[in-house]
Amino acid sequence: MHKHAGFTLIEVLVVIVIIAVLASIGYPSYADYLRRGKIAEAVSTLADTRAKMEQYFLDNRSYAGSDAANMPCNDTVLNAGKKSFQYTCQIPAPPGATTYTVTATGADADGMTGFVYTIDQQNVRTSAATASGWSGSATCWVVKKGGVC
């Protein structure tokens, strides 16, 4: 008798089904893991910008001018080297330039649509998220699915 070596079609299909089930379980977790990594870019940029803005205010007693070229509130400076979020900084016109708001808005091309994070001169942090399972907060930056700050 001659014995054939190899796998039957049924065995190969069973393996494919097992791999598909494992992938369908693991992919959503992996996608959220990647999303949390991208959110880290936003919160670190906002926190860094706030520190620079406060230093600017200590030096100048106003936020006026902090949006000039190479200054901390300049949109070009804020967006340099960033991929997952678009950053904007808003300062009221002088003489009342004692407030500001920095906003990070999720980039469509990087899968972060619907995520918005803000910070202001009083360190009030807000977040909004429209992705499935995510929620926003009026008092903190949500960095994990389920509204965890």
C-alpha positions as CSV (number, residue, x, y, z in Angstrom):
1,M,0.0,0.0,0.0
2,H,1.1,3.5,-0.8
3,K,0.3,6.1,1.9
4,H,-0.3,9.7,0.8
5,A,1.3,12.5,2.9
6,G,-0.3,15.9,3.3
7,F,-3.4,17.6,4.5
8,T,-6.9,17.0,3.5
9,L,-9.1,19.9,2.3
10,I,-11.2,19.6,5.5
11,E,-8.1,20.0,7.7
12,V,-7.0,23.1,5.7
13,L,-10.5,24.7,6.0
14,V,-10.6,24.0,9.7
15,V,-7.3,25.8,10.2
16,I,-8.5,28.8,8.1
17,V,-11.7,29.0,10.1
18,I,-9.7,29.0,13.4
19,I,-7.4,31.7,12.1
20,A,-10.4,33.8,11.0
21,V,-12.0,33.6,14.4
22,L,-8.9,34.5,16.2
23,A,-8.3,37.5,13.8
24,S,-11.9,38.7,14.3
25,I,-11.4,38.7,18.0
26,G,-7.9,40.3,18.0
27,Y,-8.2,43.0,15.3
28,P,-10.6,45.3,17.3
29,S,-8.2,45.2,20.3
30,Y,-5.3,45.9,18.0
31,A,-7.1,48.8,16.3
32,D,-7.9,50.4,19.7
33,Y,-4.3,49.9,20.8
34,L,-3.2,51.8,17.7
35,R,-5.8,54.5,18.3
36,R,-4.6,55.0,21.9
37,G,-1.0,55.5,20.6
38,K,-2.2,58.2,18.2
39,I,-4.1,59.9,21.0
40,A,-0.8,60.1,23.0
41,E,0.5,62.5,20.2
42,A,-2.4,64.8,20.8
43,V,-2.3,65.0,24.6
44,S,1.5,65.3,24.7
45,T,1.4,68.1,22.1
46,L,-1.3,70.0,23.9
47,A,0.4,69.7,27.3
48,D,3.7,70.8,25.8
49,T,2.0,73.7,24.1
50,R,0.4,74.8,27.3
51,A,3.7,74.8,29.1
52,K,5.3,76.9,26.4
53,M,2.3,79.3,26.4
54,E,2.6,79.8,30.1
55,Q,6.3,80.5,29.8
56,Y,5.4,83.0,27.0
57,F,2.9,84.7,29.3
58,L,5.4,84.9,32.2
59,D,7.8,86.7,29.9
60,N,5.3,89.0,28.2
61,R,2.3,89.3,30.5
62,S,0.1,88.6,27.6
63,Y,-0.5,85.8,25.0
64,A,-0.5,88.4,22.2
65,G,2.2,87.7,19.7
66,S,2.5,84.0,20.7
67,D,1.0,83.1,17.3
68,A,3.8,84.8,15.4
69,A,6.3,82.8,13.3
70,N,8.3,80.3,15.5
71,M,6.2,81.0,18.5
72,P,4.4,78.3,20.6
73,C,0.8,79.2,19.3
74,N,1.7,79.3,15.6
75,D,-0.3,76.7,13.7
76,T,2.7,75.9,11.5
77,V,4.9,75.2,14.5
78,L,2.2,73.1,16.2
79,N,1.6,71.0,13.1
80,A,5.2,70.4,12.2
81,G,6.0,66.7,12.1
82,K,2.5,65.7,13.3
83,K,0.5,63.0,11.5
84,S,-2.6,62.0,13.4
85,F,-4.1,65.4,14.5
86,Q,-4.4,68.9,13.1
87,Y,-3.6,71.6,15.7
88,T,-5.0,75.1,16.0
89,C,-4.4,77.8,18.5
90,Q,-6.9,80.7,19.1
91,I,-6.0,83.9,20.9
92,P,-8.4,86.9,21.2
93,A,-7.2,90.2,19.8
94,P,-5.2,92.5,22.1
95,P,-5.5,94.1,24.5
96,G,-7.5,91.3,26.1
97,A,-5.0,88.6,25.0
98,T,-5.1,86.8,28.4
99,T,-6.8,83.6,27.2
100,Y,-6.1,81.0,24.5
101,T,-7.5,77.7,23.4
102,V,-5.4,75.0,21.7
103,T,-7.4,72.3,19.8
104,A,-6.3,69.0,18.3
105,T,-8.7,67.6,15.7
106,G,-8.3,64.0,14.5
107,A,-7.0,63.7,10.9
108,D,-9.3,61.9,8.4
109,A,-6.3,60.2,6.6
110,D,-5.1,58.6,9.8
111,G,-8.3,57.1,11.1
112,M,-8.8,59.6,13.9
113,T,-11.9,61.3,12.5
114,G,-14.3,62.4,15.3
115,F,-11.6,62.9,18.0
116,V,-11.2,66.4,19.3
117,Y,-9.1,67.5,22.3
118,T,-8.7,71.0,23.8
119,I,-6.8,72.8,26.5
120,D,-6.9,76.5,27.6
121,Q,-5.0,78.9,29.8
122,Q,-6.8,77.5,32.9
123,N,-5.7,74.0,32.1
124,V,-9.3,73.0,31.4
125,R,-9.1,69.8,29.3
126,T,-11.9,68.6,27.2
127,S,-12.4,65.8,24.7
128,A,-15.0,64.7,22.2
129,A,-15.1,61.3,20.4
130,T,-17.7,59.9,18.0
131,A,-16.0,56.6,17.3
132,S,-17.9,53.5,18.3
133,G,-17.4,52.7,22.0
134,W,-15.6,56.0,22.7
135,S,-17.0,59.0,24.6
136,G,-15.9,62.5,25.4
137,S,-15.5,64.5,28.6
138,A,-15.9,68.1,29.6
139,T,-13.3,67.8,32.3
140,C,-10.5,65.5,31.0
141,W,-8.8,63.9,28.0
142,V,-10.4,60.5,27.3
143,V,-7.5,58.2,26.3
144,K,-9.2,54.8,26.4
145,K,-12.4,53.3,25.1
146,G,-15.3,53.6,27.5
147,G,-14.6,57.1,28.6
148,V,-11.5,56.4,30.7
149,C,-9.4,59.6,31.3
